[in-house]
Amino acid sequence: MRPRVDWMTQTDDRILELLNESDLILSTAVIALNLDYSRSWVSDRMTTLHEAGLVDSENTGYYRISDLGREYLSGELDADVLEK
């Protein structure tokens, strides 16, 4: 079971799942298009996920899931690690 983290949204889970399933480096625009969210909303969430270490930035606006992000999805991560 995944840890419950107060600052995370359902969007965050969907973004991490997409990055994990695709195992690709994706732009915020591609993520937004595939998840049916606005690009600005996804960009805001990506900034937050990057600051938390759940995604890695490969270039400006391009991201991939980090090892920590994979640990979160698998439920192997203690929620305290992600608390701000």
PyMOL Python script that loads the backbone (N, CA, C, O; Angstrom):
from pymol import cmd

cmd.read_pdbstr("""\
ATOM      1  N   MET A   1       0.838  -1.178   0.000  1.00  0.00           N
ATOM      2  CA  MET A   1       0.000   0.000   0.000  1.00  0.00           C
ATOM      3  C   MET A   1       0.887   1.247   0.000  1.00  0.00           C
ATOM      4  O   MET A   1       1.898   1.305   0.700  1.00  0.00           O
ATOM      5  N   ARG A   2       0.496   2.223  -0.783  1.00  0.00           N
ATOM      6  CA  ARG A   2       1.270   3.462  -0.872  1.00  0.00           C
ATOM      7  C   ARG A   2       1.108   4.297   0.383  1.00  0.00           C
ATOM      8  O   ARG A   2       0.053   4.289   1.017  1.00  0.00           O
ATOM      9  N   PRO A   3       2.171   5.024   0.739  1.00  0.00           N
ATOM     10  CA  PRO A   3       2.056   5.910   1.895  1.00  0.00           C
ATOM     11  C   PRO A   3       1.101   7.061   1.581  1.00  0.00           C
ATOM     12  O   PRO A   3       1.032   7.511   0.437  1.00  0.00           O
ATOM     13  N   ARG A   4       0.383   7.529   2.559  1.00  0.00           N
ATOM     14  CA  ARG A   4      -0.510   8.687   2.396  1.00  0.00           C
ATOM     15  C   ARG A   4       0.274   9.940   2.773  1.00  0.00           C
ATOM     16  O   ARG A   4       0.754  10.075   3.898  1.00  0.00           O
ATOM     17  N   VAL A   5       0.392  10.845   1.819  1.00  0.00           N
ATOM     18  CA  VAL A   5       1.139  12.079   2.013  1.00  0.00           C
ATOM     19  C   VAL A   5       0.178  13.245   1.777  1.00  0.00           C
ATOM     20  O   VAL A   5      -0.435  13.336   0.713  1.00  0.00           O
ATOM     21  N   ASP A   6       0.045  14.127   2.754  1.00  0.00           N
ATOM     22  CA  ASP A   6      -0.963  15.191   2.718  1.00  0.00           C
ATOM     23  C   ASP A   6      -0.863  16.118   1.507  1.00  0.00           C
ATOM     24  O   ASP A   6      -1.891  16.532   0.973  1.00  0.00           O
ATOM     25  N   TRP A   7       0.324  16.446   1.070  1.00  0.00           N
ATOM     26  CA  TRP A   7       0.475  17.424   0.001  1.00  0.00           C
ATOM     27  C   TRP A   7       0.270  16.824  -1.395  1.00  0.00           C
ATOM     28  O   TRP A   7       0.150  17.559  -2.376  1.00  0.00           O
ATOM     29  N   MET A   8       0.230  15.512  -1.482  1.00  0.00           N
ATOM     30  CA  MET A   8       0.086  14.877  -2.794  1.00  0.00           C
ATOM     31  C   MET A   8      -1.374  14.851  -3.241  1.00  0.00           C
ATOM     32  O   MET A   8      -2.293  14.791  -2.424  1.00  0.00           O
ATOM     33  N   THR A   9      -1.562  14.897  -4.557  1.00  0.00           N
ATOM     34  CA  THR A   9      -2.898  14.868  -5.151  1.00  0.00           C
ATOM     35  C   THR A   9      -3.058  13.590  -5.971  1.00  0.00           C
ATOM     36  O   THR A   9      -2.099  12.857  -6.209  1.00  0.00           O
ATOM     37  N   GLN A  10      -4.289  13.346  -6.391  1.00  0.00           N
ATOM     38  CA  GLN A  10      -4.553  12.209  -7.280  1.00  0.00           C
ATOM     39  C   GLN A  10      -3.771  12.375  -8.585  1.00  0.00           C
ATOM     40  O   GLN A  10      -3.324  11.393  -9.178  1.00  0.00           O
ATOM     41  N   THR A  11      -3.613  13.598  -9.017  1.00  0.00           N
ATOM     42  CA  THR A  11      -2.831  13.872 -10.228  1.00  0.00           C
ATOM     43  C   THR A  11      -1.410  13.349 -10.079  1.00  0.00           C
ATOM     44  O   THR A  11      -0.858  12.772 -11.016  1.00  0.00           O
ATOM     45  N   ASP A  12      -0.819  13.546  -8.911  1.00  0.00           N
ATOM     46  CA  ASP A  12       0.550  13.092  -8.673  1.00  0.00           C
ATOM     47  C   ASP A  12       0.674  11.590  -8.882  1.00  0.00           C
ATOM     48  O   ASP A  12       1.611  11.120  -9.528  1.00  0.00           O
ATOM     49  N   ASP A  13      -0.267  10.846  -8.337  1.00  0.00           N
ATOM     50  CA  ASP A  13      -0.258   9.389  -8.524  1.00  0.00           C
ATOM     51  C   ASP A  13      -0.378   9.027 -10.002  1.00  0.00           C
ATOM     52  O   ASP A  13       0.335   8.150 -10.489  1.00  0.00           O
ATOM     53  N   ARG A  14      -1.270   9.695 -10.706  1.00  0.00           N
ATOM     54  CA  ARG A  14      -1.464   9.399 -12.132  1.00  0.00           C
ATOM     55  C   ARG A  14      -0.210   9.722 -12.942  1.00  0.00           C
ATOM     56  O   ARG A  14       0.159   8.969 -13.843  1.00  0.00           O
ATOM     57  N   ILE A  15       0.442  10.836 -12.626  1.00  0.00           N
ATOM     58  CA  ILE A  15       1.680  11.209 -13.311  1.00  0.00           C
ATOM     59  C   ILE A  15       2.755  10.151 -13.071  1.00  0.00           C
ATOM     60  O   ILE A  15       3.400   9.685 -14.010  1.00  0.00           O
ATOM     61  N   LEU A  16       2.940   9.782 -11.818  1.00  0.00           N
ATOM     62  CA  LEU A  16       3.967   8.783 -11.480  1.00  0.00           C
ATOM     63  C   LEU A  16       3.671   7.442 -12.138  1.00  0.00           C
ATOM     64  O   LEU A  16       4.584   6.770 -12.618  1.00  0.00           O
ATOM     65  N   GLU A  17       2.421   7.054 -12.163  1.00  0.00           N
ATOM     66  CA  GLU A  17       2.050   5.789 -12.806  1.00  0.00           C
ATOM     67  C   GLU A  17       2.336   5.828 -14.304  1.00  0.00           C
ATOM     68  O   GLU A  17       2.840   4.854 -14.863  1.00  0.00           O
ATOM     69  N   LEU A  18       2.021   6.943 -14.955  1.00  0.00           N
ATOM     70  CA  LEU A  18       2.299   7.081 -16.387  1.00  0.00           C
ATOM     71  C   LEU A  18       3.799   7.006 -16.665  1.00  0.00           C
ATOM     72  O   LEU A  18       4.229   6.296 -17.574  1.00  0.00           O
ATOM     73  N   LEU A  19       4.586   7.729 -15.891  1.00  0.00           N
ATOM     74  CA  LEU A  19       6.034   7.703 -16.088  1.00  0.00           C
ATOM     75  C   LEU A  19       6.599   6.312 -15.825  1.00  0.00           C
ATOM     76  O   LEU A  19       7.498   5.861 -16.534  1.00  0.00           O
ATOM     77  N   ASN A  20       6.081   5.640 -14.819  1.00  0.00           N
ATOM     78  CA  ASN A  20       6.553   4.299 -14.479  1.00  0.00           C
ATOM     79  C   ASN A  20       6.186   3.297 -15.566  1.00  0.00           C
ATOM     80  O   ASN A  20       7.027   2.500 -15.985  1.00  0.00           O
ATOM     81  N   GLU A  21       4.947   3.330 -16.021  1.00  0.00           N
ATOM     82  CA  GLU A  21       4.477   2.381 -17.031  1.00  0.00           C
ATOM     83  C   GLU A  21       5.171   2.578 -18.378  1.00  0.00           C
ATOM     84  O   GLU A  21       5.487   1.609 -19.068  1.00  0.00           O
ATOM     85  N   SER A  22       5.405   3.831 -18.744  1.00  0.00           N
ATOM     86  CA  SER A  22       6.026   4.102 -20.045  1.00  0.00           C
ATOM     87  C   SER A  22       7.533   3.908 -20.000  1.00  0.00           C
ATOM     88  O   SER A  22       8.148   3.535 -20.999  1.00  0.00           O
ATOM     89  N   ASP A  23       8.129   4.160 -18.835  1.00  0.00           N
ATOM     90  CA  ASP A  23       9.578   4.115 -18.661  1.00  0.00           C
ATOM     91  C   ASP A  23      10.288   5.001 -19.683  1.00  0.00           C
ATOM     92  O   ASP A  23      11.354   4.662 -20.196  1.00  0.00           O
ATOM     93  N   LEU A  24       9.658   6.155 -19.965  1.00  0.00           N
ATOM     94  CA  LEU A  24      10.193   7.117 -20.921  1.00  0.00           C
ATOM     95  C   LEU A  24      10.432   8.456 -20.242  1.00  0.00           C
ATOM     96  O   LEU A  24       9.916   8.721 -19.156  1.00  0.00           O
ATOM     97  N   ILE A  25      11.214   9.285 -20.894  1.00  0.00           N
ATOM     98  CA  ILE A  25      11.353  10.685 -20.507  1.00  0.00           C
ATOM     99  C   ILE A  25      10.246  11.422 -21.250  1.00  0.00           C
ATOM    100  O   ILE A  25      10.189  11.380 -22.479  1.00  0.00           O
ATOM    101  N   LEU A  26       9.359  12.102 -20.505  1.00  0.00           N
ATOM    102  CA  LEU A  26       8.206  12.754 -21.116  1.00  0.00           C
ATOM    103  C   LEU A  26       8.171  14.235 -20.775  1.00  0.00           C
ATOM    104  O   LEU A  26       8.616  14.648 -19.704  1.00  0.00           O
ATOM    105  N   SER A  27       7.643  15.018 -21.685  1.00  0.00           N
ATOM    106  CA  SER A  27       7.468  16.446 -21.442  1.00  0.00           C
ATOM    107  C   SER A  27       6.175  16.675 -20.671  1.00  0.00           C
ATOM    108  O   SER A  27       5.288  15.821 -20.648  1.00  0.00           O
ATOM    109  N   THR A  28       6.086  17.830 -20.046  1.00  0.00           N
ATOM    110  CA  THR A  28       4.855  18.161 -19.329  1.00  0.00           C
ATOM    111  C   THR A  28       3.672  18.207 -20.288  1.00  0.00           C
ATOM    112  O   THR A  28       2.556  17.842 -19.917  1.00  0.00           O
ATOM    113  N   ALA A  29       3.907  18.651 -21.514  1.00  0.00           N
ATOM    114  CA  ALA A  29       2.822  18.713 -22.500  1.00  0.00           C
ATOM    115  C   ALA A  29       2.304  17.316 -22.841  1.00  0.00           C
ATOM    116  O   ALA A  29       1.093  17.120 -22.943  1.00  0.00           O
ATOM    117  N   VAL A  30       3.186  16.358 -23.016  1.00  0.00           N
ATOM    118  CA  VAL A  30       2.777  14.991 -23.338  1.00  0.00           C
ATOM    119  C   VAL A  30       2.047  14.360 -22.160  1.00  0.00           C
ATOM    120  O   VAL A  30       1.045  13.669 -22.342  1.00  0.00           O
ATOM    121  N   ILE A  31       2.545  14.596 -20.969  1.00  0.00           N
ATOM    122  CA  ILE A  31       1.882  14.070 -19.772  1.00  0.00           C
ATOM    123  C   ILE A  31       0.475  14.654 -19.666  1.00  0.00           C
ATOM    124  O   ILE A  31      -0.489  13.923 -19.439  1.00  0.00           O
ATOM    125  N   ALA A  32       0.361  15.961 -19.829  1.00  0.00           N
ATOM    126  CA  ALA A  32      -0.941  16.621 -19.741  1.00  0.00           C
ATOM    127  C   ALA A  32      -1.908  16.070 -20.783  1.00  0.00           C
ATOM    128  O   ALA A  32      -3.072  15.810 -20.476  1.00  0.00           O
ATOM    129  N   LEU A  33      -1.443  15.897 -21.984  1.00  0.00           N
ATOM    130  CA  LEU A  33      -2.296  15.377 -23.052  1.00  0.00           C
ATOM    131  C   LEU A  33      -2.786  13.967 -22.742  1.00  0.00           C
ATOM    132  O   LEU A  33      -3.960  13.657 -22.941  1.00  0.00           O
ATOM    133  N   ASN A  34      -1.900  13.125 -22.263  1.00  0.00           N
ATOM    134  CA  ASN A  34      -2.260  11.736 -21.980  1.00  0.00           C
ATOM    135  C   ASN A  34      -3.159  11.581 -20.756  1.00  0.00           C
ATOM    136  O   ASN A  34      -3.936  10.629 -20.678  1.00  0.00           O
ATOM    137  N   LEU A  35      -3.064  12.498 -19.807  1.00  0.00           N
ATOM    138  CA  LEU A  35      -3.859  12.392 -18.586  1.00  0.00           C
ATOM    139  C   LEU A  35      -5.072  13.320 -18.587  1.00  0.00           C
ATOM    140  O   LEU A  35      -5.861  13.320 -17.642  1.00  0.00           O
ATOM    141  N   ASP A  36      -5.216  14.106 -19.649  1.00  0.00           N
ATOM    142  CA  ASP A  36      -6.340  15.029 -19.806  1.00  0.00           C
ATOM    143  C   ASP A  36      -6.375  16.089 -18.698  1.00  0.00           C
ATOM    144  O   ASP A  36      -7.425  16.374 -18.121  1.00  0.00           O
ATOM    145  N   TYR A  37      -5.209  16.659 -18.421  1.00  0.00           N
ATOM    146  CA  TYR A  37      -5.065  17.793 -17.504  1.00  0.00           C
ATOM    147  C   TYR A  37      -4.473  18.951 -18.284  1.00  0.00           C
ATOM    148  O   TYR A  37      -3.917  18.760 -19.366  1.00  0.00           O
ATOM    149  N   SER A  38      -4.592  20.157 -17.732  1.00  0.00           N
ATOM    150  CA  SER A  38      -3.959  21.298 -18.396  1.00  0.00           C
ATOM    151  C   SER A  38      -2.442  21.200 -18.221  1.00  0.00           C
ATOM    152  O   SER A  38      -1.938  20.640 -17.248  1.00  0.00           O
ATOM    153  N   ARG A  39      -1.744  21.762 -19.192  1.00  0.00           N
ATOM    154  CA  ARG A  39      -0.279  21.752 -19.134  1.00  0.00           C
ATOM    155  C   ARG A  39       0.238  22.522 -17.925  1.00  0.00           C
ATOM    156  O   ARG A  39       1.217  22.111 -17.303  1.00  0.00           O
ATOM    157  N   SER A  40      -0.406  23.630 -17.587  1.00  0.00           N
ATOM    158  CA  SER A  40       0.050  24.426 -16.446  1.00  0.00           C
ATOM    159  C   SER A  40      -0.134  23.659 -15.134  1.00  0.00           C
ATOM    160  O   SER A  40       0.717  23.750 -14.249  1.00  0.00           O
ATOM    161  N   TRP A  41      -1.225  22.909 -14.993  1.00  0.00           N
ATOM    162  CA  TRP A  41      -1.452  22.111 -13.785  1.00  0.00           C
ATOM    163  C   TRP A  41      -0.384  21.017 -13.673  1.00  0.00           C
ATOM    164  O   TRP A  41       0.184  20.804 -12.602  1.00  0.00           O
ATOM    165  N   VAL A  42      -0.122  20.336 -14.774  1.00  0.00           N
ATOM    166  CA  VAL A  42       0.900  19.284 -14.764  1.00  0.00           C
ATOM    167  C   VAL A  42       2.266  19.881 -14.468  1.00  0.00           C
ATOM    168  O   VAL A  42       3.047  19.290 -13.722  1.00  0.00           O
ATOM    169  N   SER A  43       2.562  21.024 -15.031  1.00  0.00           N
ATOM    170  CA  SER A  43       3.842  21.683 -14.773  1.00  0.00           C
ATOM    171  C   SER A  43       4.001  22.007 -13.287  1.00  0.00           C
ATOM    172  O   SER A  43       5.071  21.795 -12.716  1.00  0.00           O
ATOM    173  N   ASP A  44       2.951  22.516 -12.668  1.00  0.00           N
ATOM    174  CA  ASP A  44       2.996  22.797 -11.223  1.00  0.00           C
ATOM    175  C   ASP A  44       3.252  21.524 -10.427  1.00  0.00           C
ATOM    176  O   ASP A  44       4.072  21.515  -9.509  1.00  0.00           O
ATOM    177  N   ARG A  45       2.553  20.454 -10.776  1.00  0.00           N
ATOM    178  CA  ARG A  45       2.700  19.194 -10.048  1.00  0.00           C
ATOM    179  C   ARG A  45       4.089  18.600 -10.275  1.00  0.00           C
ATOM    180  O   ARG A  45       4.667  18.014  -9.360  1.00  0.00           O
ATOM    181  N   MET A  46       4.631  18.747 -11.490  1.00  0.00           N
ATOM    182  CA  MET A  46       5.961  18.210 -11.778  1.00  0.00           C
ATOM    183  C   MET A  46       7.017  18.929 -10.948  1.00  0.00           C
ATOM    184  O   MET A  46       7.969  18.308 -10.475  1.00  0.00           O
ATOM    185  N   THR A  47       6.850  20.228 -10.773  1.00  0.00           N
ATOM    186  CA  THR A  47       7.781  20.980  -9.930  1.00  0.00           C
ATOM    187  C   THR A  47       7.759  20.427  -8.513  1.00  0.00           C
ATOM    188  O   THR A  47       8.812  20.222  -7.909  1.00  0.00           O
ATOM    189  N   THR A  48       6.578  20.186  -7.986  1.00  0.00           N
ATOM    190  CA  THR A  48       6.429  19.649  -6.634  1.00  0.00           C
ATOM    191  C   THR A  48       7.012  18.247  -6.535  1.00  0.00           C
ATOM    192  O   THR A  48       7.726  17.936  -5.582  1.00  0.00           O
ATOM    193  N   LEU A  49       6.713  17.401  -7.513  1.00  0.00           N
ATOM    194  CA  LEU A  49       7.230  16.027  -7.506  1.00  0.00           C
ATOM    195  C   LEU A  49       8.754  16.011  -7.630  1.00  0.00           C
ATOM    196  O   LEU A  49       9.420  15.175  -7.018  1.00  0.00           O
ATOM    197  N   HIS A  50       9.300  16.927  -8.416  1.00  0.00           N
ATOM    198  CA  HIS A  50      10.749  17.022  -8.572  1.00  0.00           C
ATOM    199  C   HIS A  50      11.407  17.463  -7.260  1.00  0.00           C
ATOM    200  O   HIS A  50      12.425  16.906  -6.850  1.00  0.00           O
ATOM    201  N   GLU A  51      10.821  18.455  -6.616  1.00  0.00           N
ATOM    202  CA  GLU A  51      11.355  18.927  -5.333  1.00  0.00           C
ATOM    203  C   GLU A  51      11.332  17.822  -4.281  1.00  0.00           C
ATOM    204  O   GLU A  51      12.191  17.782  -3.400  1.00  0.00           O
ATOM    205  N   ALA A  52      10.356  16.930  -4.372  1.00  0.00           N
ATOM    206  CA  ALA A  52      10.241  15.821  -3.418  1.00  0.00           C
ATOM    207  C   ALA A  52      11.137  14.643  -3.794  1.00  0.00           C
ATOM    208  O   ALA A  52      11.266  13.690  -3.026  1.00  0.00           O
ATOM    209  N   GLY A  53      11.759  14.707  -4.979  1.00  0.00           N
ATOM    210  CA  GLY A  53      12.652  13.639  -5.408  1.00  0.00           C
ATOM    211  C   GLY A  53      11.960  12.462  -6.061  1.00  0.00           C
ATOM    212  O   GLY A  53      12.579  11.418  -6.266  1.00  0.00           O
ATOM    213  N   LEU A  54      10.667  12.614  -6.399  1.00  0.00           N
ATOM    214  CA  LEU A  54       9.918  11.515  -7.001  1.00  0.00           C
ATOM    215  C   LEU A  54      10.103  11.421  -8.514  1.00  0.00           C
ATOM    216  O   LEU A  54       9.866  10.369  -9.108  1.00  0.00           O
ATOM    217  N   VAL A  55      10.525  12.517  -9.131  1.00  0.00           N
ATOM    218  CA  VAL A  55      10.857  12.516 -10.558  1.00  0.00           C
ATOM    219  C   VAL A  55      12.200  13.209 -10.738  1.00  0.00           C
ATOM    220  O   VAL A  55      12.600  14.055  -9.938  1.00  0.00           O
ATOM    221  N   ASP A  56      12.874  12.830 -11.797  1.00  0.00           N
ATOM    222  CA  ASP A  56      14.133  13.467 -12.175  1.00  0.00           C
ATOM    223  C   ASP A  56      13.896  14.331 -13.395  1.00  0.00           C
ATOM    224  O   ASP A  56      13.157  13.938 -14.297  1.00  0.00           O
ATOM    225  N   SER A  57      14.510  15.498 -13.436  1.00  0.00           N
ATOM    226  CA  SER A  57      14.433  16.390 -14.587  1.00  0.00           C
ATOM    227  C   SER A  57      15.596  16.066 -15.513  1.00  0.00           C
ATOM    228  O   SER A  57      16.759  16.125 -15.112  1.00  0.00           O
ATOM    229  N   GLU A  58      15.276  15.727 -16.744  1.00  0.00           N
ATOM    230  CA  GLU A  58      16.314  15.374 -17.721  1.00  0.00           C
ATOM    231  C   GLU A  58      16.751  16.591 -18.533  1.00  0.00           C
ATOM    232  O   GLU A  58      17.925  16.714 -18.883  1.00  0.00           O
ATOM    233  N   ASN A  59      15.846  17.458 -18.823  1.00  0.00           N
ATOM    234  CA  ASN A  59      16.057  18.746 -19.485  1.00  0.00           C
ATOM    235  C   ASN A  59      14.914  19.626 -19.023  1.00  0.00           C
ATOM    236  O   ASN A  59      13.975  19.135 -18.397  1.00  0.00           O
ATOM    237  N   THR A  60      14.971  20.883 -19.311  1.00  0.00           N
ATOM    238  CA  THR A  60      13.875  21.757 -18.911  1.00  0.00           C
ATOM    239  C   THR A  60      12.567  21.248 -19.505  1.00  0.00           C
ATOM    240  O   THR A  60      12.414  21.153 -20.723  1.00  0.00           O
ATOM    241  N   GLY A  61      11.628  20.922 -18.622  1.00  0.00           N
ATOM    242  CA  GLY A  61      10.308  20.473 -19.068  1.00  0.00           C
ATOM    243  C   GLY A  61      10.194  18.998 -19.393  1.00  0.00           C
ATOM    244  O   GLY A  61       9.134  18.552 -19.832  1.00  0.00           O
ATOM    245  N   TYR A  62      11.254  18.224 -19.191  1.00  0.00           N
ATOM    246  CA  TYR A  62      11.236  16.780 -19.474  1.00  0.00           C
ATOM    247  C   TYR A  62      11.584  16.013 -18.201  1.00  0.00           C
ATOM    248  O   TYR A  62      12.526  16.355 -17.485  1.00  0.00           O
ATOM    249  N   TYR A  63      10.801  14.969 -17.939  1.00  0.00           N
ATOM    250  CA  TYR A  63      10.947  14.246 -16.677  1.00  0.00           C
ATOM    251  C   TYR A  63      10.880  12.735 -16.872  1.00  0.00           C
ATOM    252  O   TYR A  63      10.323  12.228 -17.845  1.00  0.00           O
ATOM    253  N   ARG A  64      11.470  12.042 -15.905  1.00  0.00           N
ATOM    254  CA  ARG A  64      11.334  10.590 -15.800  1.00  0.00           C
ATOM    255  C   ARG A  64      11.151  10.263 -14.325  1.00  0.00           C
ATOM    256  O   ARG A  64      11.536  11.047 -13.458  1.00  0.00           O
ATOM    257  N   ILE A  65      10.576   9.132 -14.047  1.00  0.00           N
ATOM    258  CA  ILE A  65      10.369   8.734 -12.652  1.00  0.00           C
ATOM    259  C   ILE A  65      11.721   8.402 -12.027  1.00  0.00           C
ATOM    260  O   ILE A  65      12.593   7.836 -12.686  1.00  0.00           O
ATOM    261  N   SER A  66      11.886   8.751 -10.774  1.00  0.00           N
ATOM    262  CA  SER A  66      13.132   8.463 -10.055  1.00  0.00           C
ATOM    263  C   SER A  66      13.004   7.130  -9.318  1.00  0.00           C
ATOM    264  O   SER A  66      11.921   6.550  -9.245  1.00  0.00           O
ATOM    265  N   ASP A  67      14.109   6.663  -8.781  1.00  0.00           N
ATOM    266  CA  ASP A  67      14.068   5.446  -7.962  1.00  0.00           C
ATOM    267  C   ASP A  67      13.152   5.645  -6.757  1.00  0.00           C
ATOM    268  O   ASP A  67      12.426   4.731  -6.366  1.00  0.00           O
ATOM    269  N   LEU A  68      13.187   6.845  -6.169  1.00  0.00           N
ATOM    270  CA  LEU A  68      12.319   7.146  -5.042  1.00  0.00           C
ATOM    271  C   LEU A  68      10.843   7.097  -5.470  1.00  0.00           C
ATOM    272  O   LEU A  68       9.987   6.628  -4.720  1.00  0.00           O
ATOM    273  N   GLY A  69      10.566   7.581  -6.662  1.00  0.00           N
ATOM    274  CA  GLY A  69       9.202   7.525  -7.199  1.00  0.00           C
ATOM    275  C   GLY A  69       8.726   6.095  -7.371  1.00  0.00           C
ATOM    276  O   GLY A  69       7.569   5.782  -7.087  1.00  0.00           O
ATOM    277  N   ARG A  70       9.607   5.231  -7.833  1.00  0.00           N
ATOM    278  CA  ARG A  70       9.260   3.808  -7.971  1.00  0.00           C
ATOM    279  C   ARG A  70       9.019   3.178  -6.598  1.00  0.00           C
ATOM    280  O   ARG A  70       8.106   2.367  -6.436  1.00  0.00           O
ATOM    281  N   GLU A  71       9.833   3.549  -5.616  1.00  0.00           N
ATOM    282  CA  GLU A  71       9.631   3.042  -4.254  1.00  0.00           C
ATOM    283  C   GLU A  71       8.278   3.493  -3.715  1.00  0.00           C
ATOM    284  O   GLU A  71       7.575   2.717  -3.067  1.00  0.00           O
ATOM    285  N   TYR A  72       7.912   4.749  -3.983  1.00  0.00           N
ATOM    286  CA  TYR A  72       6.618   5.253  -3.549  1.00  0.00           C
ATOM    287  C   TYR A  72       5.488   4.422  -4.158  1.00  0.00           C
ATOM    288  O   TYR A  72       4.586   3.979  -3.446  1.00  0.00           O
ATOM    289  N   LEU A  73       5.538   4.212  -5.482  1.00  0.00           N
ATOM    290  CA  LEU A  73       4.475   3.466  -6.162  1.00  0.00           C
ATOM    291  C   LEU A  73       4.355   2.037  -5.651  1.00  0.00           C
ATOM    292  O   LEU A  73       3.253   1.494  -5.572  1.00  0.00           O
ATOM    293  N   SER A  74       5.471   1.435  -5.308  1.00  0.00           N
ATOM    294  CA  SER A  74       5.436   0.048  -4.843  1.00  0.00           C
ATOM    295  C   SER A  74       5.040  -0.065  -3.370  1.00  0.00           C
ATOM    296  O   SER A  74       4.833  -1.169  -2.866  1.00  0.00           O
ATOM    297  N   GLY A  75       4.934   1.073  -2.679  1.00  0.00           N
ATOM    298  CA  GLY A  75       4.562   1.060  -1.270  1.00  0.00           C
ATOM    299  C   GLY A  75       5.720   0.780  -0.333  1.00  0.00           C
ATOM    300  O   GLY A  75       5.512   0.536   0.855  1.00  0.00           O
ATOM    301  N   GLU A  76       6.935   0.812  -0.853  1.00  0.00           N
ATOM    302  CA  GLU A  76       8.129   0.510  -0.056  1.00  0.00           C
ATOM    303  C   GLU A  76       8.689   1.729   0.673  1.00  0.00           C
ATOM    304  O   GLU A  76       9.689   1.621   1.384  1.00  0.00           O
ATOM    305  N   LEU A  77       8.058   2.873   0.501  1.00  0.00           N
ATOM    306  CA  LEU A  77       8.586   4.128   1.014  1.00  0.00           C
ATOM    307  C   LEU A  77       7.806   4.567   2.243  1.00  0.00           C
ATOM    308  O   LEU A  77       6.576   4.504   2.254  1.00  0.00           O
ATOM    309  N   ASP A  78       8.501   5.004   3.263  1.00  0.00           N
ATOM    310  CA  ASP A  78       7.865   5.559   4.468  1.00  0.00           C
ATOM    311  C   ASP A  78       7.382   6.968   4.144  1.00  0.00           C
ATOM    312  O   ASP A  78       8.135   7.765   3.584  1.00  0.00           O
ATOM    313  N   ALA A  79       6.148   7.280   4.487  1.00  0.00           N
ATOM    314  CA  ALA A  79       5.556   8.593   4.187  1.00  0.00           C
ATOM    315  C   ALA A  79       6.369   9.738   4.800  1.00  0.00           C
ATOM    316  O   ALA A  79       6.379  10.842   4.254  1.00  0.00           O
ATOM    317  N   ASP A  80       7.038   9.498   5.903  1.00  0.00           N
ATOM    318  CA  ASP A  80       7.828  10.548   6.549  1.00  0.00           C
ATOM    319  C   ASP A  80       8.932  11.076   5.642  1.00  0.00           C
ATOM    320  O   ASP A  80       9.345  12.227   5.782  1.00  0.00           O
ATOM    321  N   VAL A  81       9.406  10.269   4.734  1.00  0.00           N
ATOM    322  CA  VAL A  81      10.455  10.673   3.794  1.00  0.00           C
ATOM    323  C   VAL A  81       9.938  11.787   2.890  1.00  0.00           C
ATOM    324  O   VAL A  81      10.707  12.647   2.460  1.00  0.00           O
ATOM    325  N   LEU A  82       8.627  11.775   2.599  1.00  0.00           N
ATOM    326  CA  LEU A  82       8.048  12.726   1.663  1.00  0.00           C
ATOM    327  C   LEU A  82       7.376  13.925   2.316  1.00  0.00           C
ATOM    328  O   LEU A  82       6.937  14.837   1.616  1.00  0.00           O
ATOM    329  N   GLU A  83       7.289  13.942   3.610  1.00  0.00           N
ATOM    330  CA  GLU A  83       6.634  15.075   4.286  1.00  0.00           C
ATOM    331  C   GLU A  83       7.480  16.333   4.142  1.00  0.00           C
ATOM    332  O   GLU A  83       8.702  16.289   4.285  1.00  0.00           O
ATOM    333  N   LYS A  84       6.830  17.441   3.860  1.00  0.00           N
ATOM    334  CA  LYS A  84       7.516  18.730   3.695  1.00  0.00           C
ATOM    335  C   LYS A  84       7.529  19.481   4.994  1.00  0.00           C
ATOM    336  O   LYS A  84       8.061  20.589   5.060  1.00  0.00           O
TER     337      LYS A  84
END
""", "prot")
cmd.dss("prot")
cmd.show_as("cartoon", "prot")
cmd.util.cbc("prot")
cmd.orient("prot")
